[in-house]
């Protein structure tokens, strides 16, 4: 389920979008956005590992998490400890680099030393008119974890 703090007709650079990301298998994640016509859109090509790193960075055992709320924006916002940096365009989508937690020093992921790359498919353009230089991410709500890491 997606919500936007502004109407979908507005294209505001400071919009914060919210989606529920859910597990589709041992190493898979997907999301739905019925108003935008998106159903079971998988995260692929490096993004599942980045998602797992973000969850571990917040102290969760990623393999135990079944779903979570993610907030994201092209503009930095309070409570967003992660940032993805745009890299190369390919197959209609864009590669983004994740260097670990860059906005909040106390939130450290296992990828802090080495950058990870993940590809965001053209579904990105259901949220942004253009691929943003950076996407800021927060994970305020996690479900299905049995214990913190």
Protein Blocks (a to p, Z undefined) as FASTA:
>chain_A
ZZdfbdfkbccfkbccddddddfbfkbccdddfknopahiaceehllmmmmmmmmmnopa
fklpmbdcddddfbdcehiabdcddfbdeehiacdddebjfkbmklccfklmpccddddd
fklmmmbmbdcfbdcdddfbcghiabdZZ
